[in-house]
Each structure stands twice: as C-alpha cells, then as structure tokens.
Amino acid sequence: MTLDRVRAEALLLSGKRDDAFTLYAKLAKENPDNGPIQEGYAEALLSTTDKASLQQALDQWRRIAARSKARTPRWFKAKYSVALAQFKLGDKQAAGQLLHYTLETPPGLERTGWQAHFAELLKRCQM
C-alpha cells in the first residue's frame, strides 16, 4: 500500500496525471479508512483545473469531512478544501456560505491555524 501511494505521487510529479488518478482511485477504494490515502487522492484531484476532476475532488473532500472528527486538523483541511473545490467550480456563493459559517460559528477558527486561509478564500469568493 505504501509503495503504491509513493508510486501515485511519483506519477503525479512526472506529469502522468491519468495514471496517478487511476492508481489513487484504486487505493482509495481499497482503503476507505486510510486517511492519508484519502487525502492524497483528494489533493491530487483538487490540484487540477478540469471540471470532472474538481467535482471528484469536491465529493472526496466531503467524504473526508464527514468521516473526520469535528474541529480536528483533517476536518478543517477538508472543510477548506470543499470550499476551494466549490470556488474552482465557479460556485462562489456555496463556497462563501461554507467559509462564512465555519468562521462565524462559535468557537470560530482562532488558534486553529486556519482562520487566515478561510478568510482569504472568503474574500476571493466575494469579488
């Protein structure tokens, strides 16, 4: 499993995105409880510009958020990434709503390391 993940990352770095996505999809399906694999696949998908991959990234990050304990580093990353995927797909309103809700719902994002990221993306959504 570790070797396949390293191979998927190497394929990404060498520009062989389709092969990397195929391998990551297989790994994610076979290892639904492996957080690093799920995140790696989601990050790879989110790094693209094509609509189909971004939609897959959105779905993948939503699954990660749903399976993560609230207010943990993985949960914050997943929430931010859901909003980023929505933004990249052109749905600034949905992204802005998620970001605003997460920023404003107590206890907020102070001392999480995510407040500036959320605020900056929210600002981009409002342009």
SVG drawing of the C-alpha trace seen along z (x, -y; Angstrom):
<svg xmlns="http://www.w3.org/2000/svg" viewBox="-24 -42 33 45">
<polyline fill="none" stroke="black" stroke-width="0.4" points="0.0,0.0 2.8,-2.5 4.7,-1.6 1.6,-2.2 1.0,-5.6 4.6,-6.6 4.2,-5.4 1.0,-7.5 2.8,-10.6 5.7,-9.9 3.3,-9.6 1.8,-13.0 5.2,-14.6 6.2,-13.2 3.1,-14.6 1.3,-11.3 -1.9,-12.5 -4.2,-10.0 -2.1,-7.1 -1.8,-8.7 -5.5,-9.2 -6.2,-5.7 -3.8,-4.3 -5.1,-6.7 -8.7,-5.8 -7.9,-2.1 -6.0,-2.8 -8.8,-5.0 -11.5,-2.4 -9.4,0.5 -8.5,-1.6 -11.6,-3.6 -10.3,-4.1 -6.8,-5.2 -6.8,-9.0 -3.5,-9.8 -4.5,-7.9 -7.9,-9.5 -6.4,-13.0 -3.6,-12.3 -6.2,-11.4 -8.4,-14.4 -5.4,-16.8 -4.4,-15.4 -7.9,-15.9 -8.1,-19.4 -4.8,-20.4 -6.4,-20.1 -8.4,-22.6 -10.8,-20.3 -14.3,-20.2 -14.7,-16.4 -11.7,-16.1 -12.7,-19.1 -16.2,-17.6 -14.5,-14.3 -12.3,-16.4 -15.4,-18.0 -17.0,-14.7 -13.8,-13.2 -13.3,-16.1 -16.9,-15.9 -16.4,-12.2 -13.3,-13.1 -15.0,-15.8 -18.0,-13.6 -15.7,-10.8 -13.4,-13.2 -13.9,-14.2 -15.1,-17.8 -12.6,-20.5 -9.5,-18.3 -6.8,-19.3 -8.1,-16.9 -11.7,-18.3 -10.5,-21.9 -8.5,-20.9 -11.5,-19.1 -13.9,-22.0 -11.5,-24.4 -10.9,-22.1 -14.6,-21.6 -14.9,-25.4 -11.9,-25.6 -13.3,-23.0 -16.6,-24.8 -14.8,-28.1 -12.8,-26.5 -16.0,-25.0 -17.5,-28.5 -19.9,-28.2 -18.6,-31.1 -21.9,-31.5 -21.8,-28.0 -18.1,-28.3 -18.7,-31.7 -21.5,-30.3 -19.4,-27.4 -16.5,-29.6 -18.6,-32.3 -20.4,-29.7 -17.2,-28.0 -15.6,-31.3 -18.6,-32.7 -19.9,-29.6 -18.5,-29.5 -15.8,-28.9 -14.6,-30.1 -11.2,-29.4 -9.0,-31.3 -5.9,-29.3 -6.5,-26.6 -4.1,-27.9 -6.9,-28.0 -8.5,-31.4 -6.4,-33.3 -6.9,-30.7 -10.7,-30.7 -10.8,-34.5 -8.7,-34.9 -10.7,-32.4 -13.9,-34.1 -12.6,-37.4 -11.9,-35.8 -15.5,-34.5 -16.9,-38.0 -15.0,-39.5"/>
</svg>
